[in-house]
Amino acid sequence: MFSVVFLVKTYGDVVIIIQVEVEIDCSPEISKDSILANFVIEAGLYDTGSWYNCDGCIDLLSSKVANIQLNPSTASVEFPGYMLVGKLEMPRLWSAEQPNLYTLVVILKHASGPVVDCESCLVGIRQVSKAPKQLLVNGNPVVIRGVNRHEHHPRVGKTNIESCMVKDLVLMKQNNINAVRNSHYPQHPRWYELCDLFGLYMIDEANIETHGFYFSEHLKHPTMEPSWAAAMMDRVIGMVERDKNHASIICWSLGNEAGHGPNHSAAAGWIRGKDPSRLLHYEGGGSRTPSTDIVCPMYMRVWDIVMIAKDPTETRPLILCEGPNDCQMTGIRMQWATVMGISMNIGKPLIAHLVSKEALSGIGLTSLFSAQEPLFLIMKLKASFPAIPAGLLRELADGTKHWAYGGDFGDTPNDLNFCLNGLLWPDRTPHPALHEVKYVYQAIKVSLKKGTLKISNTNFFETTQGLEFSWVAHGDGYKLGFGILSLPLIKPHSNYEIELKSSPWYSLWNSCSAEEIFLTVTAKLMNSTRWAEAGHVISTAQVQLPSKRERLPHVIRTGDAIILQENLGNTIQLSHQNSWQIKFDIQTGAVESWKVEGVSVMKRGIFPCFWRAPTDNDKGGGESSYYSRWRAAGIDSLVFLTKSCSIQNVTDYFVKIRVVYDGTPRVDMSSLTKLEKAKALFEIVIDYTIYGSGNVIVECNFKPNTSDLPPLPRVGVEFHLEQSMDKIKFYGRGPFECYPDRKAAAHVDVYEQIVGDMHVPYIVPGECAGRADVRWVTFQNKEGIGIYASMYSSSPPMQLNASYYTTTELDRATHNEQLVKEDKIEVHLDHKHMGLGGDDSWTPCVHDKYLVPAVAYSFSIRLSPVTAATSGYDIYKSQMQN
């Protein structure tokens, strides 16, 4: 067996000294001198990277870059084996960005010449150190963008399959993740080789955890107990001795959540003596003990992170090892954004704030996949973790299969779905949240300030030489132009600026009268790598260019179309020839039906809505959770009782109807007294103005009747469309699911989708499939007949949701396959929608900016018929002034 030690000497930074420690297995009776008399030990270092650039046969000898020979004078008490020493000139250093590897070959020969044994391994040359508040790799202060990873497979559990390891690494690299924490135990040996090869910074963690020992406070904690010292030391020593030759390992971890005491101090002392070339990581005991070289807290809030960053007495780098919601990937966790189900608010503003703090070295994302514990990220933030093996594929009695979690096997006790936090499904299919991770972690940044576009390369080693940049400009959703963006090479940690007047999009911008103009810049790989094909997008960013047009409140032209009104008992029927027809229930104020050219479009609507199917984060926190507070207030059971429905105004060209509702928690309707009606939580006034053109302006005024309501899940309207209206086209953020605190990766554009495809099949159902900042949307059948909806007047963009599953159904089901589709499409257009949260999943932690306080709200929506001859874009443009 052998180990490799690279000692960097000050020879102009172009020569390094290589030391290889070799042990020879032989009988104890054979002396060391006898071995040297009968055998020859030699080694060579080969630059195998050159092999991939040759056309035909590989010249092995020419790739040898260092001879490493026995040096008997270097023997020591610490290592009684054999020491080989050599020099390497102009080494190609290893980093996650440039994972340069050499092949080390150690040969044992008989003195007469024949080879007795030969061993080899891939080795990387790199230096890990620290500066005040910084983690350095090869002298550069790197930013760790990582996740926590558990070994997990959806069918074979903890059994390791190499193809799955490779898939995990490909997914990580493709999504700009550069670091992994092996939580919470040393992993399969092949994993380390692959991380060396693909390029991933690693925290290797000892298999030590006493989480939950606080339930046994009458016993002495193991880390304080001398009788446990040997066992703890054995696990630490075994990890270091087995894995010490891997360049990817930049930190050793003493374990996870195991308190802190003398046994940890002993383990830390042994590692520091054995391997001073790496840093030490340990969160236990408060994350700032003498046993760690890195301040590595869990689930820390941003204000506390900043406080540590500003503390002049704390000089260690800060890397969150676990944190806000898990972003797991089969075991890859992502801290700083808990990813239970839909959640994970890794938030662009938060990241931007933290990354600006030079004292922060990393983010540890909790998990990349929904099944086990996390991966690790270091950036200037972090993520969180799952707990028990879960997300297993289970076959039911009827032959169907589903993702099973705690309790599905009759297991007790269990942790229910807490093991499902992650960025992926157990089969490695990405969650929509992974887009946000990729965006936040991308090294190529784009920003716009005072008309100057700045493209920054935040890599520490890689230039932009292998990237192709392109641009596309849109005006109000319409593509104005696109092209290749020719840029000079941008060195690491450098930027390039483009003035608006000298940009290739200037003429388009200068002649554009759009209300909104967005520019998207994309960087793609020009050549294939181990982890991606040529053309893979590594970075994409969108900025809003200044508009030459003042944004004015949207209005419609009323036109001269005559509206026909008919009173049919309790129903008012409004129409214009055969182009459209709307029926109002005058008692309830609801739209009974809406037809366009004789085709039924809307089945029922339009109702106020404050409720959403709760997410895992909504339920976190017991009695203090948002979910518990919503239920205690009755928000989950609101019924809207019609106080009045009256026709306010009638002309030949429009009719105005006002509906007033009381939003009251559901009770036994037969016992609803006047006193109970007085307990209404909200008063809602909705004014409908219906024009002969078919346009319907919906003006909503929501007012709470009490001041002690919790933050609201949403404030908006709900209506039900015919199931045939399944072709959706919208102008807003997409194409994937996004929410107010998780939308940085979702670009503003016009997208076309099918209702059924928008549903996100989270293992445990809940709120999902939303689209943020929607300006307009159309719902049409295959003939093009349908309905248009948009923000109106001075109202901001909307949060859109459309699904065959009702909110009630998403709340009821405990597994996705239990969901029952309706014969209608439930549509939500929200003026306000609460964020998803994700600092953790067991406290109510949506940031204030993304809460929806229970105050008065006013907003307007425009609805209009759509046919194959019209388009959402044209209708939207018609409501703009000037």
Phi, psi and omega in degrees: 000157181210161173226157184243131176235121177258120178255118181276119180256159183272068175253058180066021180059025180240352180229136175236152177263130181253129174241128179240119178269127184236132172247141179245125178282121178202175180295141180301337182288340182276124183280162179296320179295325179295322179296316181293333179284335186248348184226158176240130177249127178214162181212157176218151178247130185241136177272085184288348177299330180290341181296329185281352182256000181266156185277318186238244184289145179269129176270097186298318184294322181290342180271357179284124185248351180203134170264131183239119189240159181295136178230088185301334184290347182268003179298146182215168178294323182297326179227104185278003182277216185244137182249126176251141185228143176204175179237146176231125179266144177048057183293148171270112188281150179268138169207170178296330179283325181228082185282066180289130182233147172247162174253122177263128179241123178247127186239135172250117181246150170286149182304335180277354175125319183299145178281126179269318182206155180213129178233149178212160174199160175277135179229147176243147181251117180200160181238130177247130179207185177219151173238174179308115177064022181221144172260125184248137170237121183055036177084356181255139179282100185275158174250125182269125178241093194227184179213162173266146183227130169254151173281120183201141175226137186293343180248324185247014173062243185274359178291132183270133176237125187300322181299328178286324175299314180298318180297320177300314181294319178299315179297319180296310181296320180295337182251026171065023175273131184239006183209153181218139172253125180282087184263128356232056184192156173299144187249185185303137182306326182294332180300319181293319179298319180291322178294322174301316187288315183280332182095087179212126174290141186228142165252114180268129191242133177291150182278068180227122175205136176234030180307129180096358181293344179296346174284351181239051185294344179284350179255154178286134182296140182307323182289347177260356188258116181305328182294343179264354185299316182297318181295318180293317179297322180300318181290321179292313181296317179300320179295311184295315183294324181287321193254005192296340185273005186264123182295332184295334182283116178252345180218144168259137177248136181281001180131194185225128171046056181236028180066199177206139180189193184303326181293325175290321179299321179294317180296319179296319179296320180295315181296316182296327177284322183283319187220079179286359182279355180232164178268164181250138183232130172197126183271332186303146180082012176110005172070004182227030181279170176293350182274006178226140176269356182230133171285115191226066183287172176243140170054032182281140178283156188300324182292327177286326177298313181297324180297318178293319181300327182270355182284110183292343180276348180256105185261356180283150175294154181248122177223118178285124183271336173211158180184205184319158193348140184289139173239080189265154182225075184073347178162012181260116184266156178224110185276163179085358176205097184293134184242064172274115181060240186283342195290185179121083181263065182296344166049111178305315181299320180296312181299314182301320181294315184287321181295337179286348181268108186296346182280352184259129185255349183184167176239138175246100178289141187288306184205141183268344183214147187277093177193313185221208182287185190270176172257196181218141180229138174236124177210285166196029180201199176187188181221204189229198187215153171268177190237314187236159178302128183202187183064048180263143179281119185239134178265127181274174183299329181274006178093348178283159181239150176207166177279121183257152179218190187310125180098341182289344180256012184076015184278133174219142352289169178212170182248024179050232185263016182296341179277000185263008180290139179166172179267351182227162165282165182304334179272013178077011172289128185291143167283157175304330182298338180296332175300321181292320178298313181301318181295312183294327183273352185297140184276338178268114184251146179231133178217158181232128179216119178053045176082359180252125178269126179246125176251118186248137173257103183268007172297161179254346182228328186271136171271184178264017185302323184268018184245146171248125181259142177220164180221155173212139181242139178234142174240113183054034178092350181266131182290120180272322181176169181202169179173174175280139181256107181280118182233150170289164178298130178255118182287164177304139180056041176227172181216167178225136184248142178236120177283144183306315185291339180257007183275156179291347180260004184300312183298323178295314180296318185295331182259003185269133178253017182293153177288324179230136178232122180244138176244128179245128179245129184235141175241127181238154175289133177277334181231155179288151176233183177299332190246000180199150175278161174303139182097353178297133180279118177261342181204137173211134183217147182236134176234153178262121178282152179296137180268143178275000184246132178289135178277117179248159177305140180284137177222160176247157174272123188293327179074184183239021178290132181279135179258136180256128179244133177228136176261118182240078183067241179273010183241138172253125179252123179243139183201168172221107182048229180254010186282326178199160179207131178233135175246127177253135170275111187290341178278319182261343183078009183269151171282116179283324179196157176219123179243144175236119184051043177082355182262127178292128182248307181252133180271321181193146180168186353250129188242151172294155177210132178238353190254147170227156175297122188297144175269172176300320180292327176300328184271352184285129176119009177061230183292340180268000181293158176302317182300314180296320180290323177297315181292321179298327179276346180088012182292333180286344185236027182296136167241146184252105183271128184283112176283321180199153173216116187220149175274118185272326185201141179223128172226182177290342189245344177203161175228136179245127181237135177246131177238131178243126180243152164252124176269107188236137175302142184296135174223178175295111187300332181290340181250017182288109182260170177299326179295318180293325177297328181291348180271017179304136180280330184222150165245128183238127176245122178239121177255125176255128171245112185254121182259158179299335178290349183098352176291139176233118176262122182250113179254120186246135176230112182251132181222124177286147180262000181218155184260001186250026178279149176285171173304145187268148176295319181199163171224112183186199180235157180229139171211164185242127180255160174299144184296342179285346180277055191261359178265112185253135172229127183218154176249105183180203181273139181181202002280348186269170179305136178205154184223169187308324180255016176210071186217006184298327183278345184271114182276151176281123181193180174261125184236147176240129181214171175253140184307312183299329181282344181282337180297135177255115188279061176302145185302316172255116184295158177179192176308133180196173170070015179289157173229131188265157172053048181275125178275313177212158180211144172238143174241120185224155173271184185292342176271356179094001178278137179178209186223146179247144175220143179207163168296157185213159181058236180256013182290148180280173176302160188254163167263124185253141171215134178218128186204152171282349180258128180286163176301320179298319181291320178295331178282327185285313189289145177254350175222147184302321183289350177277347183296139179247123180287146174267167176268030181209167176250119177273122183245135174239130172241106188257132171286323177222142176219128183295146178295172183271336182075188178147007174302324166202184182242015181234010171222154175287108191224028171294132182292149187309322183300334186251010172277158178242091182297150181279079178233181180287141178226143175226135179201163182229146179229142174253131174243147183202148175293150176231140174232176179298338183274353180240170179218155178299322180299314181293319180296317180297316180297330183291341182264001177273136177281157182070000000 
